[in-house]
Amino acid sequence: MKAVLIATIGTRDLMFQIASGRWYNLGDDRMQNGDIIGEQAEVISDLSLGAINFRNLTKYLQDNITTYLERIKPVIIGKLLTEKASNIERVYLIATDQKPDVREREKDTLHAASIIKAWIVNQFNHISNDAVEIITLGPDGTNPSNFEQMFYWWRQIWREKITIKSSQPIWVCLKGGVGQTSEASRISGLSFYGDRIQFFEFKQNTKANQAGIPSDYSGPFFGTNYLWDRTQQQALKLLDRYDYAEVYDLLQPYFQQPNSGFGPIPNLLKAGMAWNQGQFDTFFSLAKSCMTIPEQLQSKFWWKAYEQAYQSVVRLQQQNTTEAMLHSYRSVEAVLYLWALNSFPNYVTEESNKFLCLRDSILQKYPTLRNLFQDKQEKIFLQGRVAEDFFAVVIPQTATSIDFKEFWKSARPMRNTLSHRLGGLGEKEVFTAWGSDVTNSEQWQARVLNCLNLVTGQSFKTLSEASIFTNLHLKVVDAIAKQQPSPLEIYS
């Protein structure tokens, strides 16, 4: 999509070619070496206008634009416009037009902006007169040198005067005018449009300018580095909530910058997004390069169950209590199913509907399971009471473990209730769903962990320790907390 270009126009934005062929700056009224007249004076002399200020000089040229258009060039944005015109859809020129009693009125750039507009329309066929708009600053008394007034003024301009299409690039050139105007534009624009705004920087070359060659430019540069401190704190706050999707969207403009210095953070954020969605294989693939060797070797058949369990802890911290309950139950259910598939590949299969199927051929190994099969059934679904009885035989400890007794007796009914009704449950209900003796998060986590460790034979002390995600999260938080923005070339 073509960009919108916004440029502040100052007194030194125009060059004029005098009769000798040399180009001089219309607004450069500085004396040189104490006794050589400034460039503006050269122009006035060439035009035989006598004593005249900048505003009136540009008014004269505007009134006679047909005569002088070929002898006028925008010196600051001229090269940018020439080289990037095909990528520009609309241009906004910000110019001053102050009240008659304001002393600085004599240097107003209203007419200079009109001349630049005429030059643009004349030079580029695809940019019509209607596509170049001049926005005047000062008629209402706003002082260009007052930052507070300028900030308020710019906020109104962004909202009411400048039209930006969805996803359209915004190019901003702020060399013209006073510093307060430029700074207010930069801050308000970034606050309003964020990463969509990009800036150009210009470098004056007097020798080239006087030969009719406009100034060189660099960019576009993302302006989001200017807001890095605020963005960084926002990202860290979102990470406290494990909101990886929002963090990725927030930081994406920084990732797009060359030499951003963010290293593996984008991939780790994507890994966190996958983890939040329960896509653990994708999570592992994206995060693997940043894992320790023990973490990489931890990916046994049971590792996903521990990730699901730690998800329940995260959801509880987020006060998503219903999800915390469902995830905690699902983690234990999952580790049982994963254990069965891994231990009895010839007897236990996963059907297309994702339910486990137990084949009667297992009776050769465990004849006591015969009572689970009725009416000469060759296979049964491994769920509900059937699953409880099955695991009591193949993992006898589940029949005597207080933790598993509460899983079957208390957690399972609550999980079924939640799955078949509207509404949710409170934090205390999450705990008591795992037994009347569970009254806090630590006891709840311990019960879930004991169930998982019993099946897997592991000896993890906490769900946090068991989760590969834990270290990934800490790495992301630490990396973003230490991250510094790229060098702010546009402000040099």
CORBELKA-V544051 format. One record per backbone hydrogen bond with DSSP energy under -1.0 kcal/mol. CO is the residue of the C=O (numbers start at 0). NH is the residue of the N-H. E is the energy in kcal/mol with one decimal. If there is no record, write none. Layout:
co->(CO | CO)
nh->(NH | NH)
e->(E | E)
This chain:
co->(2 | 2 | 3 | 4 | 5 | 6 | 9 | 12 | 13 | 14 | 15 | 17 | 21 | 23 | 26 | 27 | 31 | 35 | 37 | 38 | 39 | 40 | 41 | 42 | 43 | 52 | 53 | 54 | 55 | 56 | 57 | 58 | 59 | 61 | 63 | 64 | 67 | 68 | 70 | 72 | 74 | 76 | 77 | 78 | 79 | 80 | 83 | 84 | 86 | 89 | 90 | 91 | 92 | 93 | 94 | 95 | 98 | 101 | 102 | 103 | 104 | 105 | 108 | 109 | 110 | 111 | 112 | 113 | 114 | 115 | 116 | 117 | 118 | 119 | 123 | 128 | 130 | 132 | 134 | 136 | 137 | 142 | 145 | 146 | 147 | 148 | 149 | 150 | 151 | 152 | 153 | 154 | 155 | 156 | 156 | 164 | 168 | 169 | 170 | 171 | 172 | 177 | 178 | 179 | 180 | 181 | 182 | 183 | 184 | 185 | 186 | 187 | 188 | 189 | 192 | 193 | 195 | 196 | 197 | 198 | 200 | 204 | 205 | 207 | 208 | 209 | 215 | 217 | 220 | 222 | 223 | 224 | 226 | 227 | 228 | 229 | 230 | 231 | 232 | 233 | 234 | 235 | 237 | 238 | 241 | 242 | 243 | 244 | 245 | 246 | 247 | 250 | 250 | 251 | 253 | 261 | 263 | 264 | 265 | 266 | 267 | 268 | 269 | 270 | 271 | 272 | 273 | 274 | 277 | 278 | 279 | 280 | 281 | 282 | 283 | 286 | 287 | 291 | 292 | 297 | 299 | 301 | 301 | 302 | 303 | 304 | 305 | 306 | 307 | 308 | 309 | 310 | 311 | 312 | 313 | 314 | 315 | 318 | 319 | 320 | 321 | 322 | 323 | 324 | 325 | 326 | 327 | 328 | 329 | 330 | 331 | 332 | 333 | 334 | 335 | 336 | 337 | 338 | 339 | 343 | 343 | 346 | 348 | 350 | 354 | 355 | 356 | 357 | 358 | 359 | 360 | 361 | 361 | 365 | 366 | 368 | 369 | 373 | 377 | 379 | 380 | 382 | 383 | 384 | 385 | 386 | 387 | 389 | 390 | 394 | 395 | 396 | 400 | 401 | 402 | 403 | 404 | 405 | 405 | 406 | 409 | 410 | 411 | 412 | 413 | 414 | 425 | 426 | 427 | 428 | 430 | 431 | 434 | 439 | 440 | 441 | 442 | 443 | 444 | 445 | 446 | 447 | 448 | 449 | 450 | 451 | 452 | 461 | 462 | 467 | 468 | 469 | 470 | 471 | 472 | 473 | 474 | 475 | 476 | 477 | 486 | 487 | 488)
nh->(88 | 89 | 170 | 91 | 172 | 93 | 12 | 74 | 25 | 72 | 23 | 20 | 17 | 15 | 28 | 39 | 35 | 31 | 41 | 42 | 43 | 44 | 45 | 46 | 48 | 56 | 57 | 58 | 59 | 60 | 61 | 62 | 63 | 64 | 67 | 68 | 70 | 71 | 16 | 14 | 214 | 80 | 81 | 82 | 83 | 84 | 86 | 87 | 2 | 4 | 132 | 6 | 134 | 8 | 136 | 109 | 101 | 104 | 105 | 106 | 107 | 54 | 112 | 113 | 114 | 115 | 116 | 117 | 118 | 119 | 120 | 121 | 122 | 123 | 126 | 131 | 90 | 92 | 94 | 96 | 140 | 145 | 149 | 150 | 151 | 152 | 153 | 154 | 155 | 156 | 157 | 158 | 159 | 160 | 161 | 167 | 3 | 197 | 5 | 199 | 7 | 181 | 182 | 183 | 184 | 185 | 186 | 187 | 188 | 189 | 190 | 191 | 192 | 193 | 195 | 196 | 169 | 222 | 171 | 220 | 217 | 208 | 209 | 212 | 211 | 22 | 202 | 200 | 198 | 225 | 226 | 227 | 230 | 231 | 232 | 233 | 234 | 235 | 236 | 237 | 238 | 239 | 242 | 241 | 243 | 246 | 247 | 248 | 249 | 250 | 251 | 253 | 254 | 255 | 256 | 264 | 267 | 268 | 269 | 270 | 271 | 272 | 273 | 274 | 275 | 276 | 278 | 277 | 279 | 282 | 283 | 284 | 285 | 286 | 287 | 289 | 290 | 295 | 296 | 299 | 302 | 304 | 305 | 306 | 307 | 308 | 309 | 310 | 311 | 312 | 313 | 314 | 315 | 316 | 317 | 319 | 318 | 320 | 323 | 324 | 325 | 326 | 327 | 328 | 329 | 330 | 331 | 332 | 333 | 334 | 335 | 336 | 337 | 338 | 339 | 340 | 341 | 342 | 343 | 346 | 347 | 358 | 356 | 353 | 350 | 381 | 348 | 379 | 361 | 362 | 363 | 364 | 365 | 368 | 369 | 371 | 372 | 376 | 359 | 357 | 382 | 385 | 387 | 388 | 389 | 390 | 391 | 393 | 394 | 397 | 398 | 400 | 404 | 405 | 406 | 407 | 408 | 409 | 410 | 411 | 413 | 414 | 415 | 416 | 417 | 418 | 429 | 430 | 431 | 432 | 433 | 434 | 437 | 443 | 444 | 445 | 446 | 447 | 448 | 449 | 450 | 451 | 452 | 453 | 454 | 455 | 456 | 465 | 466 | 471 | 472 | 473 | 474 | 475 | 476 | 477 | 478 | 479 | 480 | 481 | 488 | 490 | 491)
e->(-3.1 | -1.2 | -3.0 | -3.1 | -2.9 | -3.0 | -1.1 | -1.9 | -2.3 | -2.0 | -2.9 | -2.1 | -2.5 | -3.1 | -1.3 | -3.0 | -2.4 | -2.6 | -1.3 | -1.8 | -2.5 | -2.6 | -2.1 | -2.0 | -1.8 | -2.4 | -2.6 | -1.8 | -2.4 | -2.0 | -2.4 | -2.5 | -1.2 | -1.4 | -1.8 | -2.1 | -2.0 | -1.3 | -2.5 | -3.1 | -3.1 | -2.7 | -2.4 | -2.5 | -2.4 | -1.3 | -2.1 | -1.9 | -3.3 | -2.8 | -2.8 | -2.6 | -2.7 | -3.1 | -2.7 | -1.4 | -2.1 | -1.6 | -1.1 | -2.0 | -2.2 | -2.8 | -2.6 | -1.6 | -2.0 | -2.2 | -2.5 | -2.2 | -2.3 | -2.5 | -2.5 | -2.0 | -2.1 | -2.4 | -1.1 | -1.1 | -2.8 | -2.8 | -2.3 | -2.7 | -2.2 | -2.1 | -2.7 | -2.9 | -1.9 | -2.6 | -3.0 | -2.1 | -1.7 | -2.1 | -3.1 | -1.6 | -3.2 | -2.0 | -2.3 | -2.0 | -2.2 | -3.0 | -3.0 | -1.9 | -2.3 | -1.7 | -2.9 | -2.3 | -1.9 | -2.5 | -2.5 | -2.3 | -2.4 | -2.3 | -2.2 | -1.9 | -3.3 | -1.8 | -1.8 | -1.7 | -1.9 | -1.4 | -2.6 | -3.0 | -2.4 | -3.2 | -2.5 | -2.5 | -1.9 | -2.3 | -2.1 | -2.5 | -3.2 | -1.6 | -1.5 | -1.8 | -2.5 | -3.6 | -1.9 | -2.0 | -2.6 | -2.4 | -2.0 | -2.2 | -2.2 | -1.4 | -2.5 | -1.4 | -1.7 | -1.8 | -2.4 | -2.1 | -2.4 | -2.3 | -1.4 | -1.2 | -1.6 | -1.4 | -1.1 | -2.3 | -2.4 | -2.7 | -2.0 | -2.3 | -2.4 | -2.2 | -2.4 | -2.5 | -2.4 | -1.4 | -2.7 | -1.7 | -1.6 | -2.3 | -2.6 | -2.3 | -2.4 | -2.0 | -1.5 | -1.9 | -2.0 | -2.3 | -2.3 | -3.0 | -1.2 | -1.2 | -1.1 | -1.7 | -2.5 | -2.1 | -2.4 | -2.0 | -1.3 | -1.1 | -2.2 | -2.9 | -1.9 | -2.0 | -1.8 | -3.0 | -1.5 | -1.4 | -2.2 | -2.2 | -2.5 | -3.1 | -2.1 | -2.3 | -2.7 | -2.1 | -1.2 | -2.5 | -3.0 | -2.1 | -1.9 | -2.0 | -3.2 | -2.1 | -2.3 | -2.6 | -2.2 | -2.6 | -2.8 | -1.2 | -3.0 | -2.7 | -3.4 | -2.3 | -2.3 | -2.9 | -2.3 | -2.2 | -1.8 | -2.0 | -1.4 | -1.3 | -2.9 | -2.0 | -1.8 | -2.2 | -1.6 | -1.3 | -2.8 | -3.2 | -1.5 | -1.1 | -1.9 | -2.5 | -2.4 | -2.6 | -1.6 | -2.3 | -2.5 | -2.3 | -1.6 | -1.9 | -2.2 | -1.8 | -1.5 | -2.5 | -2.8 | -2.2 | -2.6 | -1.9 | -1.7 | -2.6 | -2.5 | -2.4 | -2.6 | -1.8 | -1.4 | -1.6 | -2.8 | -1.5 | -1.9 | -1.9 | -1.8 | -2.2 | -2.9 | -2.1 | -2.0 | -2.1 | -2.8 | -2.6 | -1.7 | -2.1 | -3.0 | -2.0 | -1.5 | -2.5 | -2.4 | -1.5 | -1.2 | -1.2 | -2.8 | -2.0 | -2.3 | -2.3 | -2.5 | -2.5 | -2.5 | -2.5 | -2.3 | -1.7 | -2.0 | -1.7 | -1.4)
